[in-house]
């Protein structure tokens, strides 16, 4: 029997190979698409997305951010976006930040930032699709997709419909979180999506007096983490009050410490190597 592209009633476990990828509009071109995912909420996935986007823009790349966390959007807040999105020539125009990052997020469509999105999965998936194919992205070197946490409808459909090149997984040191992260990693592997590596957030607290690292959630050596996940460790991000303040105040582009330098270098190499 041929594929009808309806995976909800399919038992073949094909990973969505029968589903055609979405096609960008003719005003947009994207060299690399990097998804940022977490097994559960509250581990700093959106913060990592905004920091990586800012880091890549500082390196001179043309960067976009698609906020696919439709019911829990963070990108507009992180980048200090107050303006609402609008259409021009049949396409949605993203907001362009001071450093040139193009951003689209649900809060740019809502009358009030705290209005809830009370939609079922199919409508949410449809909006993510629109954010990809109906936004005038122009020419981008890299598009970051801030994914919703977990392995639900939106993540599954995004991976099936959008040609994601790499995935970065965000975790924290707790064993409970690492167990859940492995579920998301296994989903990526089953769908043949390349995992670039792991970013461990909330890794430690740095004592302001003696510079001692305090591991409040526990600690594992780099080699232990890479063996546990069978993936490269791209970064360890500590608790940092300055970083939190910049994100909360919509000034994420002003934060410029080196926590994500190696991760940005890895992405840069992939873009330059094309």
N, C-alpha and C positions, 0 to 999 in steps of 0.2 A: 504494500500500500504506500502511495506517495505521501510526502509530508504536507500537511495542511497549515503549517506554521503556527499551530495552536499547541503550545507545550503544556498547557494546563491539563489536557486529557491524554498526554502521551506518556507511555511507559518505556520508551526506548533509551532514556538517559543519554541522549546524544549531545547534551551540552549546548543545544541551540544551533547546531550546524546548519539546520534547514532554514533558519531565520536570516533574511537578508539584512546586511548592515545598512544603516541610514546613510543617505548621501548628503553631503554638505551643499549649501547653496553656492551659486557660481561667483559670489563676491567673497568667499572665504576659502582659505587654505591653511592647513595645520600640519606641521611636520611631525609632531610627536604628541601623543595623548597619554598622560600619566594620571591614573586613579589613585586617590589616597583613601584608604579603608581602615576600619577598626572592627574588632569583633563585637565590641559593645560601646555604648555611649559614655561620655565623660572622661575619656582618656587623652583628649587634646588633639584629635584628628583635624578639626577645622583650624586650630592654631598652627599645626604643622603645615597644612595646605597654604595658609596665608603667608607664613614665614618663608616657605620654599618659593612661592611665587615672587615674593619681594626680593629674595636672594638672587633668583634667576634674572629679574629685571635689572638689578644692580650689576650683573655680569654682562649686560648689554643685549639680552635676548628679548624677543617680542613675546609677551606672556598673556595668557587669558586664564580666567578662573570661572568654571561652571559649578555653581552651587547646587548639587543634586540632592542635598539633604533638604527636601522640599518642606517638610513639616517642622524642621528644626534648623532653619537657615542661620548662618553666622557670618557670611562673607561681607554683607553690607555693613554690619556693625564693625567688623575688624578693619575695614578700609574706610570707615567714616562716611559711607554713602548715604546721603539724605534724599537725593533726587530719585524720581520714579522713571522706569523704563518707558520708552515710547517707540512707535514704529515709523519707519521711513522707507518708502518704496517697497512695502510689503514685508520688510524684515525688522526684527527687533534690534534696537541699537543698545549695545552694552555701555555701562558706565566706564569711563577711562579715568584711572586714578592719576595723581600727580606724577608718578614714575612711569606711567604709560600702560599699566596693567588693565586689561579689559575684563570686566566683571559682570556676570548676570546672576541674580539671586531672587528668590521668591519675594522677599521683603520689598524689592523694587517694583512689585506689582500690586502690593496691598495698600489700602488707604492709611492704615496705621501699622506700625512695626509689630505691635503685640496682638494683631488679629490672628486667630488660629486658622489653619488650613484643615477643614473638616471634609476631606476627600477620601474616597476609597482608592485602593492600589492602582486600578487601571487609569484613573485620572492623573494620579501622581506620575506614573510612568509616561503618560502622554506629554506632560509638561516637561519632563526631563528630555524627552525626544525633541520637543520644540526648542528648548534651550540649546540643543546641539545643532539642529539643522536649520532653524529659522532665525538665528541670531547672525547679524553681520559681524563676524569675527575679523574680517580682513585677513591679513597675512600674520600667522602666528608661528613662532618656533616651537612653542609648547603650550598645550592646554592642560591645566590641572582640573580634575573633577573631584570635588569634595563629596565623597560618597556618603550615604546614610550608613549607620553602623549595622553590622550583622549580615545575614545571608538571605534577606527577604526579597519580596517582589521587585523592588526598585533596583537593588544591586544586581539581581539575576538578569533583569531585562536590560539594564544598562550595559552589562558585559556582553549580552547577546546582540544588542543593536548598535552599540557604538564601538568603533575599532580601537579599543584601549590597547596601547603598546606595552606599557609597564604598570605595575602596581606597587605602591609603597604601603606597608602595613604598620600601623601605629599601635603600640602597646605600652603597658606600664609593668613594673617588676613583679606585681603580685602573681602568685601561682594561679589564682582563680581567673585572672584576666588572660594569662598565657594559654590556659585550656580553651577559652572561648576564641582566642585569636587563631588557634590551630584549625578551628572549624572554617573560618573565613579563608585561611590559606589553602585548606583542602578544596574549597569551592573553586578558588582561582586555578588550582592545579587541574581539577577535573574539567575546567573550561579552557584549558590550554592558554591561560594568560600568564605572561612572564612576570614573576615577582622580582622587583629590583632589590628589595631588602626590607629590613626592619628598622623602624625608629622607636627607640625606647624613651618615652616621655616620663616626667616626674621621677627621674632616676635617683636624684639625691638632693639634699639641701647643702649649700656651701656656707660654712660658718663665716660671718663677716669679720671676725676677729683673728682667727687662726687659719682660715681657708681649709679646715678639715671638711671632708665629704661625709655627710650623715645620711646613711641609707635607711630611710624610715620604712620603705616597703620591701626591704631585703636587697641583696646584691648577688649578682653572678658575674663571673669573668666573661669577657667578650667571647672567648672560645666556647664557653658553656652555652651562651645564648645562641650562638650560630649553630651549635650542635643540636640544641633543643628544637629549633625551628627549621633547621637545614636551609637557612637563608643567611645572607650577609647582614651584619649589623652596620647600618649606615650612620647612625647618630645616637648619642645619649644626651637628652635635654634635661637639665636640672630644674627645680623650682627656681623661678627668677622673678622677683617682684617688678623689676623694670619691664620685662617682657610682658607680663600680665597687664601692667598699666598701659603700655602702648596698644595692646590689642583691645582692651576695654574702652579706650578713648578713641578708637578708630585711627590710630597712628602706627599701625603695624609696619608700614614701610620705613619708619624711622628707626626701627630696631635693627641693629647690625652686628650682633655677636656671631661667633664662628661655629655655633652648635651644628648647623646644617651645611657647612661648607663641603664636606665630603659627599653628602647626598647630592648637592647641587653640581659638584664636579662630575659625578657619575651621569647625571642627566645631560649635562653639557656635552660630554663625550659622545653620547648617543646621538645628539642632534648634529654635532659637527661631523660625525662619522657617516652621516647619511649621504 
